């Protein structure tokens, strides 16, 4: 049942190609009918020859010429229809594959970070590729080849009852036996095949994990261990796969054996019927042709069903991802966010991650237009969650967040994120050119605007020193650039986006002192005139913030200016003292 339900969804995805699919099914019906006529015409020719001794030779030649001419016309039409069906089935299959990849890609990218935190990217990539190939194969083979088989069984096989019902029953028994055997094997092996797919996904996940952490693998001499683990997964997958292959090999053997028995049975029964005057030689020959045709079709159908079965787990995983809903959908009637001033209000916001403890409790504060607000506190205190809620990666459990008086749950997600610029601790560059990375937030920026943003971010000079300037490829995650260069590109990217709200998420914590000073100057230029939220562990970087919010266990325990909080001698002063002591010990150790 799961097989039928899954492939029902596959063919429901045809969309605008449904009319073409109907044309292809009609073409397959024509092909099946023409193939059905082949044995009939051949039987008529043989029947004519068996009676030629009692007929006039001219009459025999005339009838034979008519039959052979009709046979030739049938063959020519069949060739033409087959060409049309094959041509358009190929095109339909390619479109379905690419449309399926696009649908998966766009949907997966829109899913919340919580989903991507639980699902390895290697699994997602393999799932998309394997499901795309399954979509291609299912549509191509069905509409090019197998629809004719199923239509032959459903529509044309019953017509043989009118030719000779006794011989027709042998063919019907052959089809029923093949279906029973194939269905039994699928039922027996479906769980094993799902385990195989789990191993396939594990192989993809481990390989991408190792490639993504190549420096760690080589530095820690992990190569033998990683290869051994990969080899172990391969062994386990083979152990799960081979029993499934054995069962389908048995299906193939039994289908051929049943086909051979069917032909022998038709000859025996046909001979008996002929001796009793209940079947002509031509009918026997025709039914032998039907049997041969069905044998070939059933072997193809068996291979087709096996392929569909083997690809079922990948398609189920594909649809499982498509069935995941975002945790922050746009409300019906949501309006675009309009930012006129840039005032941000958190009003009694509380939040817990799914199945986790309370992270924020009754958070209330106002960031006035152009203000820089620093969020400080121990790891896990709730600082990054504030930034996540501001960008609507999550919605609060209670309370509300407003920008210029507009509740974020009532505005479209895209319009909100279009108004927020972010500079992360890890600059997160694509493996594309420097120009392409800069245009991420504003694809329509002019060359002059790109260069101006890079000059303000102190990035233009090092970019021009690269081999291809702005067209230089930066490597995976910006691997060809230094930490400071990547951060200045990230700042230029945010400048180019020119969003009124800005989040600096540990933007300088990974840099050395000299590089940090250079990047900090670029950040000050970026922050000018923008409402800015600064998440920082290095407290010296927030000295110039207009307001410092001190978080402890999901609550704001202190707020004020840097120097005033330091003078008060509370939580913030303790954080600064602890950090200074750590720095002194580190310098002494050096």
Secondary structure as UniProt FT lines:
FT   HELIX           2..12
FT   TURN            13..14
FT   HELIX           15..17
FT   HELIX           18..50
FT   HELIX           52..54
FT   HELIX           57..110
FT   HELIX           113..118
FT   HELIX           121..141
FT   HELIX           142..146
FT   HELIX           147..151
FT   HELIX           152..156
FT   HELIX           157..159
FT   HELIX           160..212
FT   HELIX           214..219
FT   TURN            220..221
FT   HELIX           223..275
FT   TURN            276..277
FT   HELIX           281..322
FT   TURN            332..333
FT   STRAND          344..352
FT   TURN            354..355
FT   STRAND          358..367
FT   TURN            369..370
FT   STRAND          372..377
FT   TURN            379..380
FT   HELIX           383..390
FT   TURN            391..392
FT   STRAND          398..403
FT   TURN            404..405
FT   STRAND          406..407
FT   HELIX           408..410
FT   HELIX           413..418
FT   STRAND          420..423
FT   HELIX           434..438
FT   TURN            439..440
FT   TURN            443..444
FT   HELIX           447..456
FT   TURN            457..458
FT   HELIX           460..464
FT   TURN            467..468
FT   HELIX           469..471
FT   HELIX           476..478
FT   TURN            479..480
FT   HELIX           483..497
FT   STRAND          501..505
FT   TURN            507..510
FT   HELIX           513..527
FT   TURN            528..529
FT   STRAND          531..535
FT   HELIX           539..542
FT   TURN            543..544
FT   STRAND          547..552
FT   TURN            553..554
FT   STRAND          555..560
FT   HELIX           562..568
FT   HELIX           571..589
//
